[in-house]
Amino acid sequence: MSSEWIDAREALRMGLVWRVCEPAALLPEARRHAEILAARPLSSLMAVKHTIVEPTRPEIAAASARENAHFAELMGAQANAAALADFSKRRS
């Protein structure tokens, strides 16, 4: 929520990524992994994705509803109006 950038090692430590490589190796490594996935039957990839995603759908929908409710509530608030006015001034 802080919008701070994290480096690759920190992303790995946090579990956001499963592997880290040197920048020059990134594209070849991504292509290699894409080729591995592309070689598998589509039906098995779809089944795995469904197995991983399906249990989280209700939580994602609930989180999205909460986010939308907060957004709607805050959209007309005084702080939001002031921020939009400041933004408009800077763009003029």
Phi and psi in degrees as GROMACS dihedral restraints (atoms count N, CA, C in turn):
[ dihedral_restraints ]
;  ai    aj    ak    al  type     phi  dphi    fc
    3     4     5     6     1   -82.7    20    10
    4     5     6     7     1    -9.8    20    10
    6     7     8     9     1    64.7    20    10
    7     8     9    10     1    17.0    20    10
    9    10    11    12     1   -78.5    20    10
   10    11    12    13     1   142.4    20    10
   12    13    14    15     1   -74.8    20    10
   13    14    15    16     1   145.2    20    10
   15    16    17    18     1  -121.4    20    10
   16    17    18    19     1   147.9    20    10
   18    19    20    21     1   -85.9    20    10
   19    20    21    22     1   174.9    20    10
   21    22    23    24     1   -60.9    20    10
   22    23    24    25     1   -42.0    20    10
   24    25    26    27     1   -63.8    20    10
   25    26    27    28     1   -40.0    20    10
   27    28    29    30     1   -67.9    20    10
   28    29    30    31     1   -39.3    20    10
   30    31    32    33     1   -61.2    20    10
   31    32    33    34     1   -38.8    20    10
   33    34    35    36     1   -65.2    20    10
   34    35    36    37     1   -46.4    20    10
   36    37    38    39     1   -60.3    20    10
   37    38    39    40     1   -36.8    20    10
   39    40    41    42     1   -79.0    20    10
   40    41    42    43     1   -10.3    20    10
   42    43    44    45     1    83.1    20    10
   43    44    45    46     1    14.9    20    10
   45    46    47    48     1   -79.3    20    10
   46    47    48    49     1   -24.1    20    10
   48    49    50    51     1  -131.0    20    10
   49    50    51    52     1   158.5    20    10
   51    52    53    54     1  -103.5    20    10
   52    53    54    55     1    -9.4    20    10
   54    55    56    57     1  -158.0    20    10
   55    56    57    58     1   149.7    20    10
   57    58    59    60     1  -126.2    20    10
   58    59    60    61     1   138.4    20    10
   60    61    62    63     1  -137.7    20    10
   61    62    63    64     1   170.4    20    10
   63    64    65    66     1   -67.0    20    10
   64    65    66    67     1   148.1    20    10
   66    67    68    69     1   -53.1    20    10
   67    68    69    70     1   -40.8    20    10
   69    70    71    72     1   -66.5    20    10
   70    71    72    73     1   -23.5    20    10
   72    73    74    75     1   -92.6    20    10
   73    74    75    76     1    -5.8    20    10
   75    76    77    78     1   -60.9    20    10
   76    77    78    79     1   -53.7    20    10
   78    79    80    81     1   -63.7    20    10
   79    80    81    82     1   -47.8    20    10
   81    82    83    84     1   -59.7    20    10
   82    83    84    85     1   -38.8    20    10
   84    85    86    87     1   -67.5    20    10
   85    86    87    88     1   -41.1    20    10
   87    88    89    90     1   -64.0    20    10
   88    89    90    91     1   -41.7    20    10
   90    91    92    93     1   -65.3    20    10
   91    92    93    94     1   -39.9    20    10
   93    94    95    96     1   -61.1    20    10
   94    95    96    97     1   -45.0    20    10
   96    97    98    99     1   -67.6    20    10
   97    98    99   100     1   -38.6    20    10
   99   100   101   102     1   -61.8    20    10
  100   101   102   103     1   -38.2    20    10
  102   103   104   105     1   -65.3    20    10
  103   104   105   106     1   -38.4    20    10
  105   106   107   108     1   -61.4    20    10
  106   107   108   109     1   -47.1    20    10
  108   109   110   111     1   -65.9    20    10
  109   110   111   112     1   -41.1    20    10
  111   112   113   114     1   -65.2    20    10
  112   113   114   115     1   -24.7    20    10
  114   115   116   117     1   -77.1    20    10
  115   116   117   118     1   -13.9    20    10
  117   118   119   120     1   -85.8    20    10
  118   119   120   121     1   153.8    20    10
  120   121   122   123     1   -61.8    20    10
  121   122   123   124     1   137.3    20    10
  123   124   125   126     1   -57.6    20    10
  124   125   126   127     1   -39.3    20    10
  126   127   128   129     1   -61.5    20    10
  127   128   129   130     1   -36.7    20    10
  129   130   131   132     1   -71.6    20    10
  130   131   132   133     1   -37.7    20    10
  132   133   134   135     1   -63.5    20    10
  133   134   135   136     1   -41.6    20    10
  135   136   137   138     1   -64.3    20    10
  136   137   138   139     1   -40.7    20    10
  138   139   140   141     1   -65.2    20    10
  139   140   141   142     1   -42.3    20    10
  141   142   143   144     1   -64.1    20    10
  142   143   144   145     1   -45.9    20    10
  144   145   146   147     1   -60.8    20    10
  145   146   147   148     1   -44.5    20    10
  147   148   149   150     1   -59.9    20    10
  148   149   150   151     1   -43.5    20    10
  150   151   152   153     1   -62.0    20    10
  151   152   153   154     1   -38.1    20    10
  153   154   155   156     1   -76.5    20    10
  154   155   156   157     1   -43.5    20    10
  156   157   158   159     1   -83.6    20    10
  157   158   159   160     1   -39.9    20    10
  159   160   161   162     1   -53.8    20    10
  160   161   162   163     1   -43.7    20    10
  162   163   164   165     1   -64.1    20    10
  163   164   165   166     1   -20.5    20    10
  165   166   167   168     1   -95.8    20    10
  166   167   168   169     1    -7.4    20    10
  168   169   170   171     1   -55.9    20    10
  169   170   171   172     1   -46.5    20    10
  171   172   173   174     1   -60.8    20    10
  172   173   174   175     1   -40.2    20    10
  174   175   176   177     1   -66.7    20    10
  175   176   177   178     1   -39.2    20    10
  177   178   179   180     1   -65.2    20    10
  178   179   180   181     1   -43.5    20    10
  180   181   182   183     1   -63.1    20    10
  181   182   183   184     1   -41.8    20    10
  183   184   185   186     1   -65.2    20    10
  184   185   186   187     1   -42.8    20    10
  186   187   188   189     1   -64.0    20    10
  187   188   189   190     1   -40.1    20    10
  189   190   191   192     1   -64.1    20    10
  190   191   192   193     1   -41.2    20    10
  192   193   194   195     1   -63.7    20    10
  193   194   195   196     1   -42.3    20    10
  195   196   197   198     1   -62.5    20    10
  196   197   198   199     1   -44.3    20    10
  198   199   200   201     1   -60.8    20    10
  199   200   201   202     1   -45.7    20    10
  201   202   203   204     1   -62.7    20    10
  202   203   204   205     1   -39.1    20    10
  204   205   206   207     1   -64.4    20    10
  205   206   207   208     1   -44.9    20    10
  207   208   209   210     1   -63.8    20    10
  208   209   210   211     1   -41.7    20    10
  210   211   212   213     1   -60.2    20    10
  211   212   213   214     1   -47.1    20    10
  213   214   215   216     1   -62.3    20    10
  214   215   216   217     1   -39.5    20    10
  216   217   218   219     1   -66.6    20    10
  217   218   219   220     1   -42.9    20    10
  219   220   221   222     1   -80.1    20    10
  220   221   222   223     1   -22.8    20    10
  222   223   224   225     1   -57.2    20    10
  223   224   225   226     1   -38.6    20    10
  225   226   227   228     1   -95.5    20    10
  226   227   228   229     1     4.0    20    10
  228   229   230   231     1   -70.4    20    10
  229   230   231   232     1   157.8    20    10
  231   232   233   234     1   -59.7    20    10
  232   233   234   235     1   -41.7    20    10
  234   235   236   237     1   -62.0    20    10
  235   236   237   238     1   -38.2    20    10
  237   238   239   240     1   -67.3    20    10
  238   239   240   241     1   -43.3    20    10
  240   241   242   243     1   -61.6    20    10
  241   242   243   244     1   -41.3    20    10
  243   244   245   246     1   -65.2    20    10
  244   245   246   247     1   -41.9    20    10
  246   247   248   249     1   -63.6    20    10
  247   248   249   250     1   -41.9    20    10
  249   250   251   252     1   -65.3    20    10
  250   251   252   253     1   -39.4    20    10
  252   253   254   255     1   -64.3    20    10
  253   254   255   256     1   -43.8    20    10
  255   256   257   258     1   -61.0    20    10
  256   257   258   259     1   -42.9    20    10
  258   259   260   261     1   -61.6    20    10
  259   260   261   262     1   -45.0    20    10
  261   262   263   264     1   -61.9    20    10
  262   263   264   265     1   -40.4    20    10
  264   265   266   267     1   -61.4    20    10
  265   266   267   268     1   -43.5    20    10
  267   268   269   270     1   -66.8    20    10
  268   269   270   271     1   -30.4    20    10
  270   271   272   273     1   -80.7    20    10
  271   272   273   274     1   -17.9    20    10
